[in-house]
Amino acid sequence: MADILAENLSGKAVMGSDGTELGMLYNITMNHKTGALTDLLVSPDEEALGVDTGSFDRDDAGRFRIPVSHVKAVKDYIVVQR
């Protein structure tokens, strides 16, 4: 995957590999010791609240925690494996 500046990801829509819109990227978490990115925090769309999100955990604010390893593509959308 090509390098992408973090500033270009802010507010980008997140979609499942099955075409389901999950929401908008809120933030990205990282391991502060290694610098490795760990999770995408995604603010869910209203429609996504009723969708089966599989194994995605949620944080205290209800945002999806999607492991960075699930990211398949970044173009107009961030596409994640569901």
N, C-alpha and C positions, 0 to 999 in steps of 0.2 A: 504494500500500500504506500502511496506517495506521502511525503511529509505534508502536514497541514497545520497552519498556525492556529493556536487555541482561540485567538480573537475571531477567527472565521467560523468557529463552532458555536459561539454564543447565540442562543435562541434558535438554533437549527432544529427542525422537526425530526423526530425519531420514529421510524417505521419498522415493524417486524418483517422478517423475510417472507412472510405470507401475505404482505400487503396491508396489514392492520396498522393504522396510525396509533401510536402509543402516547405521544405528547411532544413537549418541547424540552430540549436539553436545558437543564437548570445549572448544573455544575459537574465537574469531574473530580473524583477523589484520587489521592495518590498516597503511596507509602512514603512517609517523610524520611525514612532512613535510606531507602534504595532509589527513590525518585520514580519508581515504577507506577504508572497509572493503574488504578484498581477498578473503579466503578464509574459509570455514568449515572448521574441523578437526573431523572426525567420527571417533570411535572406532567401528570396525566391529563389528556384531553377528557372532556365530559363523556365522550363515547367510549373511551378506553377504560373508564371505571367499571363498566359492565362486562368487559371482555376478559376471557380467560387469559391471564398473563403468564401462565405456566409457572416456572420456578422463580420468577423475579421477586425478590424480597422488597419490602418497603421501609423507608426511614420513618422517623417519628412524625414527619410532616405529611406522610402519605405518598411521597415521591417514590417511583420505581428505582431500585438499585440494580443496575444492569452491569454485569461484569464486562470489562473492556474486552476480554477474550471473545465475547459474543459479537463484537462489531465486525461486520462483513464488508461494508462499503461506506464511503462518505462522499456524497456528491450533493445533489439538491436536498437529500435526506441523509440521515445517519441510519443505515440499515443494520439491524441486529438479528441474530439467529434466535428463533423462539423455540 
